[in-house]
Amino acid sequence: MKLIAALVRRIPLAPPRAGAVLLHVLVAVSFGVLHAALWVALVLWMRPYDFMNPNAFGGTFAWIAVSQMPLELLLYGLVVLAVHTRAALANARARELREAQLETSLAEARLHALARQMQPHFLFNTLNSIAALI
């Protein structure tokens, strides 16, 4: 899964491009073929323990590879979808954090500007009170 996630981050499918889609389809088919080969190899390895297992690699491999390929493609697509969803959620969280930081900065700037406006007013009132007392 980490290998697929790294591939999806490196060559994303978000803006669909022919090259990226073709590459991901080839990788999905490759994973499907590899999974079918491992499956048949495991079945043949278990042959001495179960005499009902097939004893030839070619026909069994072709049957399993063809019958399981739609499931393999679907699983690859679900993993790609999960990686894209996780990246989109991370981007949304980062954007929300940045917006919150900007709102905080804006509130602090407004408060600072209000404090700057109030200081001359108090100074004027103080000087005016001193002048009236003199």
N, C-alpha and C positions, 0 to 999 in steps of 0.2 A: 504494500500500500504506500509506503514511503517513497518507493521508486516512482510510482504513478503520480503521487503528489508533487514530487520534484519535477517530473516531466510536465505536468500541467502548469506549474508555476513558471517553468522556463519557456514553454510554448503554449500559451493560453488559447482557449477556444472561444473566449468571450466575444471579440469581433471575429466572426467566422471567416477564415481564410482557407482557400483550397488546400494549400500546402500543410497547414496545421491539422486540418480535418483528416487529410489523407494519412499523415504521420500517425495520428491517434488511432485511426482505423487499423493501420498496419500493426501497431503495437498491440491493440486489443486482439487481433487475429493471432499474432505471435504468442501472446499469453494463453490464448485458447488452445492453440496447437501444443504448446509446451505442457499445459495442464493435462490435455488428453494423453500425451506421450507418457507423462509421469503416472497417470491413472492406469494405463495399460501395462506399464512396466511393473507397477505395484501388483496388479492382478496376476501377471505372469510370475512374479516372484512368489506369490502365494500359491501357485499351481501345485506344488507337492502336497499342500495341506488340504486342498479342495479340488478333487478330480473333475468337478463340473466347470471349472474355469477354462477359458480357451487356452490353446497352446501355441497360437500363431499371432504375431504382433501386427502384421499388415492389415488384415481384414477387421480385426477388433479395433485397431487404432482409427481406421477410416470411419467405421460406424460411430464410435464414440466422438470423434472430432466433429463429424457432420451433425450428429444429434445434439451435441452439447454446445455448439458454437453460438446459437442465439442466446443461450443463458450466459455464456462467457461475455458476449458483447454487451448484454444488459448489465451484468455486474460491473464491467469496466465503465460503462456509462454512469452507473450509480456512484461509483467512486469518484469519477470526474465531477459529477454534479455536487457531491459532498465537498470536494476540495474547493470548487468555485463558490459554493454557499458559505463555507468557512471564511474564505478570503473576502467575500462581500460583507459578511458580518463584521469582520475585523476592520475593514475600511469604514463601515458605518459607525462603529464605535470610535474610531480615531477621528472621524469627522465631527461626531457629537462632542467629543472631548475638546477638540479645537474650537468649536462654536461656544462651548461653555467657558473656555479660557478667554475668548474674545469678548463675551458678554461681561465677564468679571473685569477684564481690563477696561472696557467701556464704562462700567459703573464706577470703577476707581478713578478714571479720568474725569467723569462728571462730578464726583465728590471733591476731587482736587480743585477743579475749576470753580465750584461753588465756594470752597474754602478760600480761594484766592479772591473771589468777589466780596466775601464777607469781611476780610481783614482790613481793607481800606475804610470800610464803613465804620467799624469799631474804632479805628484810629481817629477818624474824623470826629466821632461822637466824644471820644476821650479828650481830644484837643479842644473841642467846643465846650465841654464841661469845665475844663481847666480855665479857659478864657472867661467863662461866665463867673467862675469863683474869684478870679483876680479882680 
